[in-house]
Amino acid sequence: MSNHSITLKIWEGDNIEHTSGSLFTTSNTPIAEAGTHTLQFGVNLWIALVTVDVPSPGLDPTKVYSYNMVYHEIDDPNESDFLKDKFLEDGKSEGERPQLALGYKKNVLPSFCLPGETPDKLNIIHGSCRKMHGHGQDALALLDSKIKDNVDKPDKRPQALFLTGDQIYADEVPGFFLRSIASMDGGSLFGPNTEKMKINADGGAAQEFEADMVNYPPYFRQRLVNKFAGFSSQAAANHLLSFEEYAGTYLRYWNIRSWSSSMITELDKITKATPEQLSAKLDEVITKFVDGAGVDADTNLVNLIRGNRPTEAFVFSEDSITKAQFNDSNSEKFKDWLKQTKSSLRHELVDMAAFMKKLPEVSRVLANVPTYMIMDDHEVTDDWAITKRWNNQVLSKPFGRDIIRNAMMAYAVFQDWGNSPDEYKEAISMIFDDMTDSTKKKAQFLLYAGEYAFRYANNSHLNTLRTEVIEKMENMLGMGSQPTTLKWNYSIKLGATQAIVLDTRTQRHYESLNTVPELISESGLSAQTPDTLTDNPPFVFVVSPCPILGLPNFEELVQPAAAAVIALKGKSEANPGIIGGSLDFDFEAWGFSVPGFERLIARLDTYKKVVLLSGDVHYGATTVMDYWKGTAAAPTSRIVQLTSSALKNEWLPNVLILKSAVVQRILTSFGDGLSKFGWKNKLISTNGAVTPRNRQRLRHTTATVPIEGWTPGSTVNPAPDWRWKVQVLKDKKGLEDDPVGTTDLVIGNATSMKDGYFNIVSRHQKAYMEGKSPRIAWNSNVGWITFTADGDSWKVKHELLGAKMEYEVPLKTPAAEQAKPELPT
């Protein structure tokens, strides 16, 4: 494979047919086109991003536009495009990979549209947390039929898709997938030279080893990343390590054409099996992979692990399994490993096969909707940057630095480049030797990433790679003595409004080694959010990977309690001083750091009407906050939190209790919601029977106290600087075929009362089995956002496809809800 020239051509209209190499429309002349060339990131990995400058007056949001890509090797003028490579037809592509016509009809081009000019014309989509072998359906694929049904209706089809974190799972990787991650039908992405990564042995000097399946085999990476990288993930037996592995994962998460045909063949055995055949087919695939004939001419997993390697000390250990024990088929340790590995494969292969089956639909969605992304932790590793101690222990280890750098190189190439193309544009026309001429930090970073891959692909200057390339990238990422110079936040115009997308991972502030972080520091918040909004928008979108407004009692009570319960099982050796189990239970939310949370809310208050888009938490919900600043009698702002998670990673059966009615009430707060008072830099006095917990809360520089639970008659002075109230909204749709129905009970009629009670119990059972609750969606879901006029303001509708739930909330606080919270008297 070699460098390619790429040309993007855009036509006005939908249903534009492309046959015999020519476009048959009213005019064959595109309204805009532009070209570029690919950049090399491996022998068989060349990537391009094309930016088109559309002539004035630009694209019209009331119209649909179609596009084609034309490409050829630099040294070969023979062109190919969507038609010649069979992207415009259903069927099988090369290697028997399933393919759907990108334009929804044979020989029709894919299309897109812009966000509507007014809020009532907007159709915005959001979702997060899409794990290849996650439980549940792939909700991202649900958008495919929605586009198909409305492909010619720009005010009905999705106009922008925000993927708000965990687009890949670098720590939780199927072992079956990892085995073939760096190749496609026998060809390596990177080439004959395998990346080397530096690792410190116990008490020894750092060494460099090739990061491949031989040195670091599947199912033997848990101890490796915990001990030698300093990571805290407890589901890391197949953790990604090299840039090649991260790149291969991105390709396969979004496009089935990059999957090896042998992997598709094996998974097809599972997808095509009847329920009666499934168990036998799983046994067949697992045996072949683990200790049978092997897949695609590769040796089986057991033989691979039993081979010799220079990294034995990092792979095997006395506290897990030794090399001698693994090589002895009769040892109990080996038998236990074999049993556990085959058992985990039974679960992951079923979900992985389901993921693969829906992948052509997902690819078509991404080809027809402008898509924007922001990272969360799993793009790198679980718990990434969760505490200062975590940062210290990981960044002090060369293996940890190498993994994070590889992850961020892949993030820049596969996600962020498309978010902020202007920030990378200089890199396309430059070579590595021109680095100092670049004025854009991200362009420099992309040049370094390209140079890293080029040297491996061409076996060039590898002896100076670490000093000339790797160390420069580490400094840019803030792994040295200075903070990062790369800014991953950005903003996007959406019709009459905009989306401000926050980076909550690399701009954090830590009070101490073990305290939970402010997800964005004070200086970071000033840099990421504008002081004022231009053009007086009707509202503004703000994207935060982690919900800003979580479930009140989940964050204040349940989540910390769960972490404490986990801590009872044992102490955290890697994080002394922090609650053991906190890292296992995602002990990070905006609300856990009061100063950071209240500072952010105060900034959002200046925008008056805010719609928050978030994911991360593996549930869907809609939450609303009314905020009163100072002595204001009516709310000074309304902030609506829309949460959609997970696209494909439902809670497993061991936490089904979360769906129960009692727990629902606890999670979403009792009564009408949760209200708080707040003060900043005030000396606060109290009178009356104020509880010790509330007295302690009032001693902080940023002091907040909940009104719920306040002792009636107690007072506090001075008056609060702000107050707010949060409510978790109820689903409007309810159950389909609700057993209760609309028939009224006849009090005193035994039959009516008996039937009524039976129907109520049936409703609860049906809701529990379907994973449906009055407020929270636990099933796979993707959020669809629309707006309707509401007097001089707007109502936002949040529909969770996949969970069959729908919420609607005014962006202007209704008159009946404008009374500010007061302490009980």
C-alpha positions in Angstrom: 0.0 0.0 0.0 1.2 3.6 -0.7 0.3 7.2 -0.5 -3.0 8.1 -2.1 -4.6 11.2 -3.5 -8.1 11.8 -2.2 -10.8 14.1 -3.7 -14.1 14.8 -2.0 -17.0 16.0 -4.2 -20.3 17.3 -2.9 -23.6 17.6 -4.8 -26.9 19.2 -3.8 -29.7 16.8 -3.3 -30.5 13.3 -2.0 -31.0 10.1 -3.9 -28.2 10.9 -6.3 -27.4 7.9 -8.4 -23.9 7.0 -9.5 -23.5 4.4 -12.2 -20.9 3.4 -14.8 -18.4 5.8 -13.3 -20.5 8.9 -14.0 -23.0 10.9 -12.0 -26.4 11.3 -13.7 -28.0 14.4 -12.2 -29.3 17.7 -13.6 -25.7 18.8 -13.5 -22.6 16.6 -13.2 -20.7 19.6 -11.7 -20.4 19.3 -7.9 -21.1 22.4 -5.9 -17.8 22.0 -4.1 -14.8 19.7 -4.1 -11.3 19.6 -2.6 -8.4 17.2 -2.5 -5.6 16.1 -0.2 -3.3 13.2 0.3 -3.0 10.5 2.9 -0.5 10.5 5.8 1.2 7.2 6.7 0.7 5.6 10.1 1.9 2.2 9.1 3.0 0.1 6.1 -0.7 -0.7 5.5 -2.3 2.3 7.3 -2.7 5.5 5.4 -5.2 8.1 6.6 -6.6 11.3 5.2 -9.0 14.0 6.2 -10.5 16.2 3.5 -11.7 19.8 4.3 -13.9 21.5 1.7 -14.3 25.3 1.6 -17.8 25.8 0.2 -18.3 28.9 -1.9 -20.6 31.6 -0.6 -23.4 31.5 0.5 -22.4 28.1 1.8 -24.5 25.0 2.4 -28.3 25.4 3.1 -29.6 23.7 6.2 -33.0 23.1 4.5 -31.4 20.9 1.9 -29.7 17.4 1.8 -26.3 17.0 0.2 -24.6 13.9 -1.3 -20.9 13.2 -1.6 -18.4 10.8 -3.3 -14.8 10.1 -2.6 -12.4 9.6 -5.5 -8.9 8.2 -4.8 -5.9 6.7 -6.4 -2.3 5.9 -5.6 0.0 8.9 -6.2 2.0 6.9 -8.8 -1.0 5.4 -10.5 -3.7 7.6 -12.1 -6.3 4.8 -12.2 -9.1 6.1 -9.9 -11.4 4.3 -7.6 -14.4 5.6 -5.7 -17.5 4.5 -3.7 -19.0 2.8 -6.8 -15.9 0.9 -7.9 -15.2 -0.4 -4.4 -18.8 -1.5 -4.0 -19.7 0.8 -1.1 -23.0 1.6 -2.9 -24.5 -1.9 -2.8 -25.6 -4.5 -0.4 -23.9 -7.9 -0.3 -20.4 -9.1 0.4 -17.3 -7.1 -0.1 -13.8 -8.6 -0.5 -13.2 -11.4 2.0 -16.9 -12.1 2.5 -17.4 -9.1 4.7 -21.0 -8.0 4.8 -21.7 -4.6 3.3 -24.8 -2.3 3.1 -25.3 0.3 0.4 -24.1 3.6 2.0 -26.8 5.6 0.2 -29.6 3.2 1.3 -30.3 2.2 -2.3 -28.1 0.6 -4.9 -25.7 3.0 -6.6 -27.0 6.0 -4.6 -24.4 8.2 -2.8 -24.4 8.7 0.9 -25.7 12.1 2.1 -25.8 14.5 5.0 -27.5 17.7 6.1 -26.7 20.6 8.4 -28.4 21.5 11.7 -31.6 23.4 11.3 -31.5 27.2 11.5 -34.1 27.4 14.2 -34.4 25.1 17.2 -37.7 23.5 16.0 -35.7 22.2 13.0 -32.9 20.6 15.0 -32.3 16.8 15.3 -29.3 16.2 17.5 -28.1 12.7 18.6 -25.9 11.7 21.4 -24.5 8.5 23.1 -21.5 7.0 24.8 -19.9 3.8 26.1 -19.9 1.4 23.2 -18.0 -1.8 24.1 -17.4 -4.5 21.5 -18.4 -7.3 23.9 -20.7 -5.2 26.0 -24.0 -6.6 27.1 -27.2 -5.6 25.2 -28.0 -4.4 21.7 -25.8 -1.9 19.8 -28.1 1.2 20.1 -26.0 3.2 17.6 -27.3 0.8 14.9 -30.9 1.9 15.7 -30.2 5.2 13.9 -29.8 3.4 10.6 -33.5 2.8 10.0 -34.3 6.4 11.2 -32.0 7.8 8.5 -33.4 5.4 5.9 -37.0 6.5 6.6 -36.1 10.2 6.5 -33.2 10.4 4.1 -34.8 13.1 2.0 -36.1 15.2 5.0 -33.4 17.4 6.5 -35.7 18.5 9.4 -36.4 14.9 10.3 -33.1 13.0 10.0 -30.1 13.2 12.4 -28.0 16.3 11.7 -25.2 15.9 14.2 -24.1 13.0 16.3 -22.1 13.6 19.5 -20.2 10.5 20.9 -19.4 11.7 24.4 -16.8 9.2 25.6 -15.6 5.6 25.7 -15.8 5.2 21.9 -13.5 2.3 22.4 -12.6 0.2 25.5 -8.8 -0.1 25.7 -8.7 -2.0 28.9 -11.7 -4.3 28.4 -10.8 -6.1 25.2 -12.0 -9.5 24.0 -9.1 -12.0 23.9 -10.4 -13.4 20.7 -10.3 -9.9 19.2 -6.8 -9.1 20.6 -5.2 -12.1 19.0 -5.7 -10.7 15.5 -5.9 -7.0 16.3 -2.8 -5.9 14.4 -3.4 -7.7 11.1 -6.0 -8.0 8.4 -6.0 -11.3 6.4 -2.3 -11.8 7.4 -1.1 -8.3 6.6 0.3 -6.2 9.4 -1.0 -2.6 9.9 2.4 -1.4 11.0 4.7 -3.6 8.9 7.6 -6.0 9.6 9.0 -3.9 12.5 7.1 -4.2 15.7 6.8 -1.3 18.2 9.1 -1.5 21.2 8.0 -0.3 24.6 10.1 0.4 27.6 9.5 -1.5 30.8 11.1 -1.6 34.3 11.8 -5.0 35.9 11.7 -5.1 39.7 14.8 -3.3 40.9 16.3 -3.4 37.4 17.0 -1.0 34.6 14.4 -0.2 32.0 14.4 -2.5 28.9 12.7 -2.3 25.6 10.7 -5.2 24.2 8.6 -5.7 21.1 4.9 -5.1 22.1 3.4 -8.1 20.3 1.3 -11.2 21.0 4.4 -13.3 21.8 5.9 -11.1 24.4 2.7 -10.0 25.9 0.0 -12.6 25.1 -3.7 -12.3 25.5 -5.1 -13.1 29.0 -1.7 -12.3 30.6 -1.8 -8.5 30.7 -3.6 -7.8 34.0 -0.6 -8.1 36.2 1.5 -6.5 33.5 -0.4 -3.2 33.4 -1.2 -3.0 37.1 2.4 -3.7 38.3 4.6 -2.3 35.5 2.3 0.5 34.1 0.7 1.5 37.4 -2.8 1.2 36.1 -5.8 0.5 38.4 -8.2 -1.3 35.9 -9.3 -4.7 37.2 -10.6 -5.9 33.8 -7.3 -5.5 31.9 -6.3 -9.1 31.0 -6.2 -8.0 27.3 -5.3 -4.4 27.7 -4.2 -2.6 24.5 -0.5 -1.6 24.6 1.0 -0.4 21.3 -0.2 2.3 18.9 -0.8 -0.4 16.4 -3.2 -2.1 18.8 -5.0 1.1 19.5 -5.3 1.9 15.8 -6.5 -1.5 15.0 -9.2 -1.3 17.6 -10.5 2.0 16.2 -10.7 0.6 12.7 -12.6 -2.5 13.8 -15.0 -0.6 16.1 -16.4 1.4 13.1 -15.7 -0.6 9.9 -16.1 -4.3 9.3 -13.9 -4.1 6.2 -10.9 -4.0 8.5 -11.8 -7.3 10.2 -9.9 -10.4 9.2 -12.0 -12.8 7.1 -11.1 -15.7 9.4 -12.5 -13.8 12.5 -15.7 -13.1 10.6 -16.0 -16.8 9.6 -15.6 -17.9 13.2 -18.1 -15.4 14.6 -20.6 -16.2 11.8 -20.8 -19.7 13.2 -22.3 -18.0 16.4 -24.5 -15.5 14.7 -26.1 -18.1 12.4 -26.5 -20.7 15.1 -30.1 -21.6 16.3 -30.6 -21.5 20.1 -30.3 -25.3 20.1 -27.0 -25.1 18.2 -25.4 -22.2 20.0 -23.7 -24.0 22.9 -22.1 -26.5 20.5 -20.9 -23.8 18.1 -19.4 -21.8 21.0 -17.5 -25.0 22.1 -16.3 -25.4 18.5 -15.0 -21.8 18.1 -13.5 -21.7 21.6 -11.7 -25.0 21.3 -10.2 -24.1 18.0 -9.0 -20.8 19.3 -7.7 -21.9 22.8 -6.3 -25.3 22.5 -7.3 -26.7 19.1 -6.2 -26.1 15.5 -5.8 -22.3 15.8 -7.4 -19.6 13.7 -6.1 -18.3 10.4 -2.9 -20.4 10.4 -2.0 -18.9 13.9 -1.1 -21.4 16.6 -3.7 -21.8 19.3 -3.6 -19.6 22.4 -2.1 -22.2 24.7 0.8 -23.0 22.4 1.4 -19.3 21.9 1.6 -18.7 25.6 3.8 -21.7 26.1 6.4 -20.4 23.6 9.6 -18.9 24.8 10.0 -15.1 25.2 12.4 -12.6 26.8 9.5 -11.2 28.8 8.8 -14.2 31.0 9.3 -12.2 34.2 6.6 -9.8 33.2 4.1 -12.4 32.0 4.3 -15.1 34.7 4.5 -14.9 38.5 4.3 -17.0 41.6 1.1 -15.2 42.7 -0.8 -15.9 39.5 0.7 -18.8 37.5 4.3 -19.7 36.7 5.7 -20.8 33.3 6.2 -24.3 34.6 2.6 -24.5 35.9 1.2 -23.3 32.6 3.3 -25.7 30.6 2.0 -28.6 32.7 -1.4 -29.6 31.4 -2.1 -31.6 34.6 -1.3 -28.7 37.0 -4.3 -27.3 38.9 -3.3 -23.8 38.1 -3.3 -24.5 34.4 -6.7 -26.3 34.6 -8.2 -23.4 36.5 -6.8 -20.9 33.9 -8.2 -23.0 31.0 -11.6 -23.3 32.6 -11.8 -19.6 33.4 -10.6 -18.5 30.0 -13.1 -20.7 28.1 -15.9 -19.5 30.4 -15.1 -15.9 29.8 -14.9 -16.5 26.0 -18.5 -18.0 26.0 -19.8 -14.7 27.3 -17.7 -12.3 25.2 -18.1 -14.2 21.9 -21.9 -14.0 21.9 -21.8 -10.2 22.5 -18.9 -9.7 20.1 -20.7 -11.6 17.4 -23.8 -9.4 17.9 -21.6 -6.3 17.6 -20.1 -7.6 14.4 -23.5 -8.3 12.9 -24.7 -4.7 13.4 -21.4 -3.1 12.3 -22.5 -2.5 8.7 -25.5 -0.5 10.0 -23.2 1.5 12.3 -20.8 2.2 9.5 -23.7 3.5 7.3 -24.9 5.8 10.2 -21.4 7.3 10.5 -21.3 7.8 6.7 -24.5 9.8 6.7 -24.3 11.9 9.9 -21.7 14.6 10.8 -20.1 13.1 13.9 -18.2 14.8 16.8 -16.4 13.0 19.6 -14.7 13.6 22.9 -12.7 11.1 25.0 -13.4 9.8 28.5 -11.2 7.3 30.3 -11.6 4.0 28.4 -10.0 5.5 25.3 -6.8 5.2 27.4 -7.5 3.0 30.4 -10.1 2.8 33.1 -9.6 5.4 35.9 -7.3 7.5 33.7 -6.1 10.5 35.8 -8.6 9.8 38.6 -6.2 11.0 41.4 -2.9 12.7 41.7 -1.4 9.6 43.2 -2.6 7.6 40.1 -0.9 10.1 37.9 2.3 10.0 39.9 2.5 6.2 39.9 1.7 5.8 36.2 3.9 8.7 34.8 6.8 7.5 36.9 6.8 4.2 35.0 8.0 4.2 31.3 5.6 1.4 30.5 2.7 3.5 31.7 3.9 6.6 29.8 4.3 4.6 26.6 0.7 3.2 26.8 -0.8 6.6 27.5 1.2 8.2 24.7 0.1 5.4 22.2 -3.5 5.9 23.3 -3.4 9.7 22.8 -1.7 9.3 19.4 -4.6 7.1 18.3 -7.1 9.5 19.8 -5.7 12.4 17.9 -5.7 10.5 14.6 -9.0 8.7 14.9 -11.2 11.1 16.9 -9.9 14.6 17.4 -8.6 15.3 13.9 -12.2 15.3 12.7 -13.3 17.6 15.6 -10.8 20.3 14.8 -9.4 19.9 11.3 -8.0 23.4 11.2 -5.8 22.6 14.1 -4.1 19.8 12.2 -4.1 21.2 8.7 -0.5 22.4 8.7 0.7 18.8 9.2 -0.7 17.7 5.8 1.6 20.0 3.8 4.7 19.6 6.1 7.4 17.0 6.6 9.0 16.2 9.9 12.0 18.4 9.2 9.7 21.4 9.0 8.3 20.9 12.5 9.6 24.2 13.8 7.6 26.0 11.1 4.3 24.8 12.5 2.3 27.3 14.6 -0.3 24.7 15.7 0.4 22.3 18.6 -1.9 19.6 17.3 -0.3 19.8 13.8 3.0 19.2 15.5 1.7 16.3 17.5 0.3 14.7 14.3 3.6 15.2 12.6 5.4 13.4 15.6 2.8 10.6 15.5 3.3 10.2 11.7 7.1 10.3 12.1 6.8 7.6 14.8 4.9 5.3 12.5 7.0 6.2 9.5 10.3 5.2 11.2 8.8 1.8 12.1 7.3 1.2 8.7 10.5 2.1 6.9 13.0 0.8 9.5 14.5 4.3 9.7 16.3 6.0 12.5 14.9 3.8 15.2 17.9 4.3 17.4 17.0 8.0 17.9 13.2 7.5 17.9 12.8 7.9 21.7 14.9 11.1 22.0 13.7 12.8 18.7 10.1 11.8 18.7 8.7 10.0 21.8 10.1 12.3 24.4 8.8 15.3 22.4 5.3 13.8 22.4 5.5 13.0 26.1 6.3 16.7 26.9 3.4 17.9 24.8 1.1 15.5 26.7 2.3 16.9 30.1 4.3 13.9 31.2 7.3 16.0 32.1 7.6 18.9 34.5 5.3 21.2 32.5 1.5 20.9 31.9 0.2 19.7 28.6 0.3 22.1 25.7 -2.5 20.3 23.8 -6.1 21.4 24.2 -8.7 18.8 23.4 -11.9 20.9 24.0 -13.6 22.6 21.1 -16.9 24.2 20.0 -19.2 23.6 17.0 -21.9 25.8 15.6 -25.3 24.1 15.5 -27.8 26.3 13.6 -28.7 29.3 15.8 -26.8 27.9 18.7 -23.5 26.1 19.4 -22.1 23.1 21.3 -19.2 23.7 23.8 -17.4 20.4 24.2 -15.4 20.0 27.4 -12.2 18.1 28.1 -12.6 16.6 31.6 -9.5 14.4 31.5 -6.4 16.5 30.9 -7.2 19.8 32.6 -7.9 18.6 36.1 -7.1 20.0 39.5 -6.1 17.9 42.6 -6.2 19.2 46.2 -4.0 16.3 47.4 -2.7 12.9 46.4 -6.0 11.0 47.1 -8.8 13.4 46.9 -11.3 13.2 44.1 -10.4 15.7 41.4 -12.0 18.9 40.1 -12.7 17.5 36.6 -11.7 20.9 35.1 -9.4 23.3 37.0 -10.3 26.9 37.5 -7.9 28.1 34.8 -9.0 25.2 32.5 -12.7 26.2 32.9 -11.9 29.8 31.9 -10.1 28.5 28.8 -12.7 26.0 27.8 -15.9 28.1 28.3 -16.4 31.6 26.8 -17.2 34.5 29.1 -20.1 35.5 26.9 -22.0 33.8 24.1 -22.1 35.5 20.7 -25.2 36.2 18.6 -27.5 35.8 21.6 -28.5 32.1 21.1 -31.8 30.8 22.4 -29.8 28.2 24.5 -26.4 26.5 24.4 -25.3 22.9 24.3 -22.5 21.9 26.7 -21.0 18.5 26.3 -19.3 16.8 29.3 -18.4 13.1 29.1 -19.4 12.7 32.8 -22.9 14.0 33.7 -22.7 17.4 35.4 -26.1 16.8 37.0 -26.1 13.1 38.1 -28.7 11.3 40.1 -28.6 13.3 43.3 -28.6 10.4 45.9 -26.6 8.1 43.6 -23.7 10.6 43.8 -24.2 11.7 47.4 -25.0 8.3 49.0 -25.1 5.2 46.8 -21.9 5.5 44.9 -19.6 6.3 47.9 -21.4 3.7 49.9 -20.7 1.1 47.2 -17.1 2.0 47.1 -16.9 1.7 50.8 -18.5 -1.8 50.7 -16.0 -2.9 48.1 -13.3 -1.6 50.4 -14.3 -4.1 53.0 -13.0 -6.8 50.7 -9.5 -5.5 51.0 -7.2 -2.6 51.0 -5.9 -0.7 47.9 -2.2 -1.4 47.7 -1.7 0.8 44.7 -3.5 3.8 46.2 -2.9 3.9 50.0 -5.0 6.6 51.6 -7.8 6.5 49.1 -11.0 4.5 49.9 -10.3 1.0 48.7 -12.8 0.2 46.0 -13.3 3.8 44.9 -11.4 3.2 41.7 -13.4 0.1 41.1 -16.7 2.0 41.4 -15.8 5.1 39.3 -15.5 7.4 42.3 -15.5 10.5 40.1 -18.4 12.8 39.3 -18.7 16.5 39.1 -20.6 16.6 42.3 -17.9 14.9 44.3 -15.7 18.0 44.2 -17.9 20.8 45.5 -15.6 23.7 44.5 -15.2 22.5 40.9 -18.9 21.7 40.6 -20.2 25.0 41.9 -17.7 26.9 39.9 -18.9 25.2 36.7 -22.6 25.8 37.6 -21.9 29.5 38.2 -20.3 29.7 34.8 -23.3 27.9 33.1 -25.7 30.3 35.0 -24.3 33.1 32.9 -25.6 31.3 29.8 -29.2 31.3 31.1 -30.5 28.3 29.2 -28.2 25.3 28.9 -28.7 21.8 27.5 -26.0 19.4 28.8 -25.1 16.2 26.9 -23.3 13.4 28.8 -22.8 9.7 29.1 -20.3 7.5 31.0 -22.7 6.2 33.7 -24.4 3.4 31.9 -27.9 4.7 32.4 -30.1 7.2 30.6 -32.0 10.0 32.3 -33.1 13.6 32.1 -32.4 16.0 35.0 -33.2 19.7 35.4 -31.6 22.3 37.7 -33.1 25.7 38.5 -30.5 28.1 39.8 -31.1 31.3 41.8 -28.2 33.7 42.0 -27.9 36.1 45.0 -31.3 37.5 46.1 -33.1 36.8 42.8 -36.7 35.8 43.4 -37.0 33.8 40.1 -34.4 31.4 38.7 -31.5 33.2 36.9 -30.9 30.1 34.7 -32.3 26.6 33.9 -29.9 23.8 33.1 -31.2 20.6 31.6 -29.0 17.5 31.8 -29.6 14.9 29.0 -27.7 11.6 29.8 -27.5 8.8 27.3 -25.5 5.7 28.2 -24.6 3.0 27.3 -24.7 2.5 23.5 -23.6 -1.1 24.1 -22.6 -1.9 27.7 -25.7 -2.6 29.8 -25.4 -3.3 33.5 -25.0 -7.1 34.0 -27.5 -9.2 36.0 -25.5 -9.0 39.2 -26.7 -5.4 39.6 -30.3 -5.9 38.5 -31.4 -4.7 42.0 -30.8 -1.1 40.6 -34.0 -1.6 38.5 -36.2 -2.2 41.5 -38.8 0.3 42.5 -37.4 1.0 46.0 -33.9 1.6 44.7 -35.3 3.8 41.9 -36.7 6.1 44.6 -33.4 6.2 46.4 -31.4 6.9 43.3 -33.5 9.7 42.0 -34.1 11.4 45.4 -37.3 11.5 47.4 -40.1 14.0 47.1 -39.7 16.9 44.6 -35.9 16.8 44.3 -32.7 17.9 46.0 -32.1 21.6 46.9 -29.0 23.3 48.2 -27.8 26.6 49.5 -24.2 27.8 48.7 -21.7 30.4 49.9 -18.3 31.4 48.6 -15.6 32.9 51.0 -18.0 33.7 53.7 -17.8 33.5 57.5 -21.1 31.6 58.3 -22.9 31.5 61.6 -25.8 29.3 62.6 -28.5 29.3 65.3 -30.6 26.3 66.4 -30.1 22.6 66.3 -27.8 22.4 63.2 -26.5 18.9 62.8 -22.7 18.3 63.1 -22.6 17.2 59.4 -24.1 20.5 58.3 -21.9 22.5 60.6 -18.9 20.8 59.0 -20.2 21.6 55.5 -20.5 25.2 56.3 -16.8 25.6 57.3 -15.5 25.2 53.7 -14.4 28.0 51.5 -17.1 26.9 49.0 -19.8 25.8 51.4 -23.0 24.1 50.4 -25.7 22.5 52.5 -28.8 20.6 51.4 -32.2 21.9 52.5 -33.5 18.4 52.8 -32.7 17.2 56.3 -32.2 20.7 57.7 -33.6 21.0 61.2 -36.7 23.1 61.1 -36.3 26.4 62.9 -32.5 26.5 62.6 -31.1 29.6 60.8 -27.9 30.4 59.0 -26.3 33.8 58.3 -25.5 35.5 56.0 -28.0 34.8 53.2 -26.7 32.3 50.6 -24.9 33.5 47.5 -26.8 31.0 45.4 -29.3 28.2 45.7 -30.4 25.5 43.3 -32.9 22.7 42.9 -32.4 19.5 41.0 -35.2 17.1 39.8 -35.0 13.8 37.9 -37.8 13.8 35.4 -40.2 11.0 34.7 -40.6 9.1 31.4 -43.6 10.2 29.4 -44.1 7.1 27.3 -44.8 4.5 30.0 -45.1 0.8 29.3 -46.4 -0.5 26.1 -49.5 -2.7 26.7 -49.6 -1.4 30.3 -51.4 -4.1 32.4 -53.0 -1.5 34.6 -54.7 0.3 31.7 -57.2 3.2 32.4 -60.0 1.3 34.1 -60.9 2.8 37.5 -61.0 0.6 40.6 -64.5 0.2 42.2 -63.9 0.6 45.9 -65.8 -2.0 47.8 -66.0 -4.3 44.8 -63.9 -7.4 45.7 -63.4 -8.5 42.1 -62.4 -5.0 40.9 -60.0 -4.6 43.8 -58.5 -8.0 43.2 -58.0 -7.4 39.5 -56.6 -4.0 40.2 -54.0 -5.2 42.6 -53.1 -8.0 40.2 -52.6 -5.5 37.4 -50.4 -3.3 39.5 -48.2 -6.2 40.4 -48.1 -7.2 36.8 -47.0 -3.7 35.8 -44.1 -3.7 38.2 -43.0 -7.2 37.0 -43.2 -6.2 33.4 -41.3 -3.0 34.0 -38.6 -4.9 35.9 -38.2 -7.6 33.2 -38.0 -4.9 30.5 -35.5 -2.9 32.4 -37.9 0.1 32.3 -38.3 2.5 35.2 -40.3 5.7 35.7 -37.1 7.8 35.5 -34.0 5.8 34.5 -33.1 3.8 31.4 -30.9 0.8 32.1 -31.1 -0.7 28.7 -28.8 0.2 25.7 -29.9 3.6 24.4 -29.1 6.5 22.2 -30.5 10.0 22.8 -32.5 11.9 20.1 -33.0 15.6 20.9 -35.6 17.9 19.4 -37.2 21.2 20.3 -40.7 22.7 20.2 -41.8 26.3 20.7 -42.9 27.2 24.2 -44.2 30.7 24.2 -41.1 32.9 24.0 -38.8 30.0 24.8 -38.4 26.3 23.9 -39.1 22.8 25.2 -36.6 20.1 24.7 -37.6 16.5 24.0 -35.2 13.8 24.9 -36.1 10.4 23.4 -34.0 7.4 24.4 -34.1 5.0 21.5 -33.6 1.4 22.6 -35.1 2.1 26.0 -38.4 3.4 24.7 -38.4 6.4 27.0 -39.1 10.0 26.4 -38.8 13.2 28.5 -39.9 16.8 27.8 -38.9 19.8 29.8 -39.3 23.6 29.2 -36.0 25.6 29.0 -37.8 28.4 30.8 -38.8 27.6 34.3 -42.6 27.4 34.6 -44.3 30.0 36.8 -45.4 27.2 39.3 -41.7 26.2 39.8 -40.1 29.6 40.2 -40.4 30.0 43.9 -36.9 29.7 45.3 -36.0 27.0 48.0 -36.1 28.1 51.6 -35.0 26.5 54.8 -37.9 24.8 56.7 -39.3 26.9 59.6 
